[in-house]
Amino acid sequence: MKKVYGIVGTQRSGSNYICSVLRKLDGMGDPREYFSPVHIHEENKRIQAKEDAITFAKELLENTANDSYFSFKIHYLQFFENFLQKGIKLHDAFPNMSVIFLRRTNVVAQAISLWKAELTQSWVSSMEAKKDPHYNFEGIRRRYFDLKIHDLMWEKYLRDEKISYLNIIYEDMEKNESKFFFNILSFIGESDKFDKIAKPEMKKQANQQSIEWEKRFRKEYAKIDKDENTKIWKERTKYWDAQCLGDNPNIWRKF
């Protein structure tokens, strides 16, 4: 039986870079966002539209290359739409998968990255921006709260389902990339592949503008009445607790 590992987390958490490193290792699979209608190949999109997550997962396992592993990454929105809303558990689709939980400690920078990516439609450094981004405090704050909530929901799900996982932090990779990937490979049981790691040709998308926006956001956020931020936090938490995405997977982004 093919081994499976999945990287779970939230958008703009650094998963593109991490997966590009793992993808270069022989036999470690091709970790991509197979459950995202935006990123998956057209063929998989047609399959997914007709089938539930369990059947789709079976198709993926049968049709992927002859690697020792099938690997994928999934953000909380994709998990919510394809699994939770339909009463399907992650391990119903991938019974023996190893779970790697990726998070960022600097969620403000993560929210800014998400806001800019949505505006420019440039999700990786190789994608040309379709338009210039503009600063919007409310847009960034909404994504800041939602990203934090999604991390908490992942944590709750993994805890409630008693799923063992490797907890990895994006900023730890920036401090010591070698140790970061050694921990991942050791958790999967493939530490002997560590010497074969090669860095991909992928650039970090954060730039001076991102740094300046973060300073501006933190300054503006600090000036806002604490009760207002608490109110919005509760509204977003209540929204997600109600699981009311309905037919519009992007409704949470509207403001």
Protein Blocks (a to p, Z undefined) as FASTA:
>chain_A
ZZdddddddehiopmmmmmmmmmpghiajaddfkbcklmcfklmmmmmmpcfklmmmmmm
mmmccbfbdcddddfklmmmmmmmnopafklmmmmbccdddddfblmlmmmmmmmmmmno
pabfklccfbdcdddfklmmmmmmmmmmmmmmmmmmmmmnopacddddfklmmmmmmlmm
mmmmmmnopammmmmpccdddddfbdfklmmmmmmmmmmmmmpcfklmmmmmmmmmmmmm
nopnbjalklmmgZZ
